[in-house]
Structures are given as structure tokens and as C-alpha cells.
Amino acid sequence: MRSAINKLCAKLGNPLNVNVIKLLNKQRSSRSLSDLTNVQKPYKRNVDSYRGRMKEDMLNKKEGTGILEYSFLSIPIAAFALGTWQIQRLKWKLDLIEKLKTRINHEPIDLPENSDGLESKEYYPVRVRGTYLYDKEFIIGHRSLLIDGKPATGKQVPVASSEMKKGYNVITPFKLADRDLTILVNRGWIPRSLKSQAKRQESQQGEVEIVGILRPNERRPPFVPKNRPHSDIWNYRDVNAMAEKVNASPIYLELISNNNYDRYPIGGQTKVELRNEHFNYSLTWYCLSAATAYLWYRKFVKGVPFTS
């Protein structure tokens, strides 16, 4: 059957010099190629779409990693900067402590006529002459006994250890002899048993010359109760309020020690030690900087996950 068709097609094609068999085969091949192309087009579109999504995801991932990388890197940089700042603060604090000690050991100076510039004279020993106004005397407490600016021990003074941390500082107004001015003088420490003025030993009478350390106002320390001026209860050194209470000028002196610990009040209750934790703070910041810098290097340079 097939050979007969081929012969017929050959006869029909000869007059036109056309090979019918080849023409049919060519048409069949074209149709098959077209069908294959039509099948491949959706596949190619899917592949291109997948590749596009993959490329976009990679770009987004890379962008997100970059933000995280730089954000994490800012931690060790900031910690290092804070550590360096604490070193600078340490130097400032040490210079301040040395400055205060130098002032306290300075030769006594006279009280300036103009009280506006007293801030520049803080912690200097000041010499004044005048009379104590004992009838306006009051106390601040509780206060621990200080010897040379440090808490006292039983070997230094004839006071029981239980009494050393529960005493008071005696504040007495002092009327100057050379001018119409009354200041405040911290005469020193007394034990709790001498809280009542009637129980204290005789005080200096008449005109006397004294030397005391000029001290500034004091902010209320944490956890310390507020002062109650109307009840004459003082828990910290509020020079302005105390001066107003006794009608004096806000000038406050702390008597220097006379090394006579058998008589009360005991002078020399000036403490110049300032809290200095800047070295510990700087060490903490530098350690944090080193630790976070290592984690950053391990994660973003070496590519090691945090969870491994």
C-alpha cells in the first residue's frame, strides 16, 4: 500500500519536478519543530522567572547581611570609644583629688571680703577671728568619726567602736570680729551620748581665732532622708537652708584637727576622698569591645554562625 502511494506521488510530482515525499517529510519536520518550540517556551519562561527570583533573593540577602554587619560592627567601636572616655575621666578625677589635697595642705588664707568669689577658694584652710553663738547651735547626723579624712579605729581615739558610726557634727554660728558677718562653723564630731548640749564639755568662750576648711553646699545623698529645718533635724549639709535658719551667711567652715581626741567636739571631719570607679568602667568597656569585635570577625569574616 505504502509503495503504491509512493509510486503515485512520484508520477504526480514528476511533471512539476517536485519531490512530493520530501515535501511531506519537510512539512512534518517543521510541524514537529514548531510543536517542540511551543512546549519549550513555557518551560523557558519558568526557568527565567526562577532565575530572576533567585537573583533578587540573593541581592536582598546580601543587602540585609550588609546592614547587620555594619550594625554589629558599631558595637565594638562604640564600646572602645566609651572605654577611652572613661580613661580621660580617670585622669580628670585623679587630678581633681590631687588638687583638693594640695588645697587642704595649703597655708591658711584670710576670708575674702567679697563672698562672690568663694567658689574658687573651696577646700582652702581659712583663718577667721570672732565669737561663737552657742545659743543657735545645732547638729547634723548621723555621722561617723573621721581621723585624717578616714573612718576612725578604736586604737586612735578613746571611743567605743559602736559609738564611732553613730555620732553627730556640731554646727555653731560664728560672728566675725572684723566685719558684720556671721558664718557657719562645723566644730567637729561628738558621740551620740553628747547629743544634748547640756551634756557637752565647756566650749571656747569670748573672742577666738580659728582655722577651718571652706566647704561648698552638699547635695542630698541617695537614701538619706530630707532635712526638716522647722524641726531642727539635719541629715546632710544644706548650707543655704542652715544659714537661713540661724540668720547667717551661707559660708561654711570645717575646723581642722587639733589632734586632741580627749575633748569634744573632735575637729578635722573633712573628707576629700572622691568616688573613683573610672578605671573599672574603662576595663569593662574595653573587654566588651574586644569580645564583640571577635564575634563580628568570626561571623562576617570567617562565616561561622553564632549558633555553631
C-alpha positions as CSV (number, residue, x, y, z in Angstrom):
1,M,0.0,0.0,0.0
2,R,2.8,2.4,1.0
3,S,4.8,1.6,-2.2
4,A,1.8,2.2,-4.4
5,I,1.2,5.6,-2.8
6,N,4.9,6.4,-3.3
7,K,4.7,5.5,-7.0
8,L,1.6,7.6,-7.4
9,C,3.1,10.5,-5.7
10,A,6.2,10.1,-7.8
11,K,4.2,10.2,-11.0
12,L,2.2,13.2,-9.9
13,G,5.3,15.1,-8.9
14,N,7.4,14.4,-11.9
15,P,5.7,16.8,-14.3
16,L,6.1,19.6,-11.8
17,N,9.6,18.4,-11.0
18,V,8.6,18.3,-7.3
19,N,9.5,15.6,-4.9
20,V,6.3,15.1,-3.0
21,I,7.8,12.7,-0.4
22,K,10.5,15.1,0.6
23,L,7.9,17.9,0.7
24,L,5.7,15.9,3.1
25,N,8.6,14.9,5.2
26,K,9.8,18.5,5.4
27,Q,6.3,19.7,6.4
28,R,6.1,17.0,9.1
29,S,9.6,18.0,10.4
30,S,8.6,21.7,10.5
31,R,5.4,20.9,12.4
32,S,7.3,18.8,15.0
33,L,9.9,21.5,15.5
34,S,7.1,24.1,16.0
35,D,5.4,21.8,18.5
36,L,8.7,21.3,20.4
37,T,9.3,25.1,20.4
38,N,5.8,25.7,21.7
39,V,6.4,23.2,24.5
40,Q,9.8,24.7,25.4
41,K,8.5,28.3,25.6
42,P,6.6,27.9,29.0
43,Y,9.5,26.0,30.4
44,K,11.9,28.6,29.4
45,R,9.7,31.3,30.9
46,N,9.6,29.4,34.2
47,V,13.3,29.0,34.3
48,D,13.9,32.6,33.6
49,S,11.4,33.6,36.2
50,Y,13.1,31.3,38.8
51,R,16.5,32.7,38.0
52,G,15.2,36.2,38.4
53,R,13.7,35.4,41.7
54,M,16.9,33.7,42.8
55,K,19.0,36.7,41.8
56,E,16.6,39.1,43.6
57,D,16.7,37.0,46.8
58,M,20.4,36.9,46.7
59,L,20.6,40.7,46.3
60,N,18.1,41.2,49.2
61,K,20.0,38.7,51.4
62,K,23.3,40.4,50.6
63,E,21.8,43.8,51.4
64,G,20.3,42.6,54.7
65,T,23.6,41.0,55.7
66,G,25.4,44.2,55.0
67,I,23.1,46.2,57.2
68,L,23.5,43.6,60.0
69,E,27.3,43.5,59.5
70,Y,27.7,47.3,59.9
71,S,25.2,47.5,62.7
72,F,27.1,44.8,64.7
73,L,30.4,46.4,63.9
74,S,29.2,49.6,65.6
75,I,29.0,47.8,69.0
76,P,32.8,47.2,69.5
77,I,33.6,50.7,68.1
78,A,31.2,52.4,70.5
79,A,32.4,50.3,73.4
80,F,36.0,51.2,72.6
81,A,35.1,54.9,72.5
82,L,33.4,54.7,75.9
83,G,36.4,52.9,77.4
84,T,38.7,55.7,76.1
85,W,36.3,58.3,77.5
86,Q,36.5,56.7,80.9
87,I,40.3,56.8,80.8
88,Q,40.0,60.5,80.2
89,R,37.6,60.8,83.1
90,L,40.0,58.8,85.3
91,K,42.8,61.3,84.6
92,W,40.4,64.2,85.4
93,K,39.4,62.6,88.7
94,L,42.9,61.9,89.8
95,D,43.9,65.5,89.0
96,L,40.9,66.7,91.0
97,I,41.8,64.6,94.0
98,E,45.4,65.8,93.9
99,K,44.2,69.4,93.6
100,L,41.9,69.1,96.7
101,K,44.7,67.5,98.8
102,T,47.1,70.3,97.7
103,R,44.5,72.9,98.8
104,I,43.8,71.4,102.2
105,N,47.5,71.3,103.0
106,H,47.9,75.0,101.9
107,E,48.8,77.7,104.4
108,P,45.7,79.3,105.9
109,I,44.3,82.3,104.0
110,D,42.1,85.1,105.2
111,L,38.4,85.0,104.4
112,P,37.9,87.2,101.2
113,E,35.9,90.4,101.7
114,N,33.8,89.6,98.6
115,S,31.9,86.4,99.1
116,D,31.1,86.2,95.4
117,G,34.5,84.5,94.6
118,L,34.4,82.0,97.4
119,E,33.8,79.1,95.0
120,S,37.4,79.4,93.8
121,K,38.6,79.1,97.4
122,E,36.8,75.9,98.3
123,Y,38.8,73.3,100.3
124,Y,41.4,76.0,101.3
125,P,42.0,76.5,105.0
126,V,40.6,79.8,106.1
127,R,41.6,81.8,109.2
128,V,38.9,83.9,110.9
129,R,38.5,85.6,114.3
130,G,35.3,86.1,116.2
131,T,32.8,84.7,118.7
132,Y,30.8,81.5,118.8
133,L,27.0,81.9,119.1
134,Y,26.2,78.8,121.1
135,D,22.6,79.6,121.6
136,K,22.0,79.0,117.9
137,E,24.0,75.8,117.7
138,F,22.6,72.6,116.0
139,I,23.8,69.2,114.9
140,I,23.9,67.1,111.7
141,G,23.7,63.4,112.0
142,H,24.3,60.6,112.0
143,R,28.0,60.9,111.2
144,S,30.9,58.6,111.5
145,L,34.0,59.8,113.3
146,L,36.9,60.7,110.9
147,I,40.6,60.8,111.6
148,D,42.7,62.4,108.9
149,G,39.8,62.1,106.5
150,K,39.2,58.4,107.1
151,P,37.0,56.3,109.4
152,A,38.5,56.2,112.9
153,T,39.5,53.0,114.7
154,G,39.5,52.1,118.3
155,K,43.2,52.4,118.6
156,Q,43.1,56.1,117.6
157,V,40.5,57.6,119.9
158,P,39.1,56.6,123.3
159,V,35.6,55.9,121.8
160,A,33.8,52.6,121.7
161,S,33.5,51.1,118.2
162,S,29.7,51.1,118.4
163,E,29.7,54.8,119.0
164,M,32.0,55.8,116.2
165,K,29.4,55.4,113.5
166,K,26.5,56.9,115.3
167,G,27.7,60.4,116.2
168,Y,26.9,63.9,115.1
169,N,28.7,67.0,113.8
170,V,28.2,70.2,115.8
171,I,27.4,73.3,113.7
172,T,27.8,76.6,115.5
173,P,27.3,80.1,114.0
174,F,30.4,82.3,114.3
175,K,30.2,86.1,114.4
176,L,33.3,87.6,112.8
177,A,35.2,90.3,114.7
178,D,36.4,92.4,111.7
179,R,33.1,92.7,109.9
180,D,29.4,92.5,110.3
181,L,29.1,88.9,109.1
182,T,28.1,85.6,110.7
183,I,29.2,82.3,109.2
184,L,28.7,78.6,110.0
185,V,31.4,76.5,111.6
186,N,31.5,72.7,111.9
187,R,33.3,72.4,115.2
188,G,33.7,68.6,114.9
189,W,32.3,65.2,115.9
190,I,30.5,64.2,119.1
191,P,29.2,60.8,120.2
192,R,25.5,60.2,120.5
193,S,25.7,60.3,124.3
194,L,26.5,64.1,124.0
195,K,23.7,64.9,121.6
196,S,22.2,67.2,124.3
197,Q,24.1,70.5,124.5
198,A,23.8,70.4,128.3
199,K,26.0,67.3,128.5
200,R,28.9,68.7,126.5
201,Q,32.1,70.0,128.0
202,E,32.7,73.7,128.3
203,S,33.2,75.4,125.0
204,Q,35.5,78.2,124.0
205,Q,34.2,81.5,125.3
206,G,34.9,85.0,124.1
207,E,36.7,86.0,121.0
208,V,38.9,83.3,119.4
209,E,40.8,82.7,116.3
210,I,40.1,79.5,114.3
211,V,41.1,77.8,111.1
212,G,38.7,75.8,109.1
213,I,38.3,74.2,105.6
214,L,36.0,76.1,103.3
215,R,33.3,73.7,102.1
216,P,30.6,74.0,99.4
217,N,27.0,73.1,99.6
218,E,26.2,69.4,99.7
219,R,23.5,67.6,97.5
220,R,21.3,65.2,99.3
221,P,23.0,61.7,99.0
222,P,20.8,58.8,97.8
223,F,18.7,57.1,100.5
224,V,19.4,60.0,103.0
225,P,16.2,61.5,104.5
226,K,15.4,65.1,103.7
227,N,16.2,67.8,106.1
228,R,13.5,69.2,108.3
229,P,14.6,72.7,109.2
230,H,11.4,73.6,111.1
231,S,12.1,70.6,113.4
232,D,15.8,71.4,113.5
233,I,16.7,68.0,112.0
234,W,19.6,68.0,109.6
235,N,20.8,64.9,107.8
236,Y,23.1,66.5,105.2
237,R,24.9,69.8,104.7
238,D,22.5,72.2,103.1
239,V,24.5,75.4,103.7
240,N,21.8,77.7,102.3
241,A,19.0,76.3,104.4
242,M,21.1,76.2,107.5
243,A,22.3,79.7,107.1
244,E,18.7,81.0,106.6
245,K,17.6,79.1,109.7
246,V,20.1,80.9,112.0
247,N,20.2,84.2,110.1
248,A,23.8,83.7,108.9
249,S,25.7,84.0,105.6
250,P,26.0,80.7,103.5
251,I,29.7,80.3,104.3
252,Y,30.7,77.0,105.9
253,L,34.0,76.1,107.6
254,E,35.0,72.7,109.0
255,L,37.5,73.1,111.8
256,I,40.9,71.5,111.2
257,S,42.0,68.8,113.7
258,N,44.0,69.9,116.8
259,N,44.9,66.2,117.4
260,N,43.3,66.5,120.8
261,Y,40.9,63.5,120.8
262,D,40.1,63.6,124.5
263,R,37.9,66.7,124.2
264,Y,34.7,67.1,122.2
265,P,33.9,68.1,119.6
266,I,36.7,66.4,117.6
267,G,37.7,68.6,114.7
268,G,39.1,67.5,111.3
269,Q,35.9,66.0,109.9
270,T,36.7,66.9,106.3
271,K,36.7,64.0,103.9
272,V,38.3,64.6,100.5
273,E,38.2,61.0,99.1
274,L,36.1,61.1,95.9
275,R,34.5,58.0,94.4
276,N,36.7,56.9,91.6
277,E,35.5,53.9,89.6
278,H,36.6,55.1,86.1
279,F,39.3,52.5,85.7
280,N,36.9,49.7,86.4
281,Y,34.4,51.3,84.0
282,S,37.1,51.6,81.2
283,L,38.2,48.0,81.7
284,T,34.6,46.8,81.3
285,W,34.1,48.8,78.1
286,Y,37.4,47.6,76.6
287,C,36.5,43.9,77.4
288,L,33.1,44.3,75.8
289,S,34.7,45.9,72.7
290,A,37.2,43.0,72.4
291,A,34.5,40.4,72.8
292,T,32.1,41.9,70.3
293,A,34.9,42.5,67.8
294,Y,35.9,38.9,67.9
295,L,32.3,37.8,67.4
296,W,32.0,40.1,64.4
297,Y,35.2,38.7,62.8
298,R,34.1,35.2,63.4
299,K,30.6,35.7,61.9
300,F,31.2,38.1,59.0
301,V,34.8,37.4,58.0
302,K,35.1,33.7,58.8
303,G,31.4,33.0,58.1
304,V,30.9,30.9,61.3
305,P,27.3,31.1,62.5
306,F,26.7,32.3,66.1
307,T,24.9,29.1,67.0
308,S,27.8,26.8,66.0
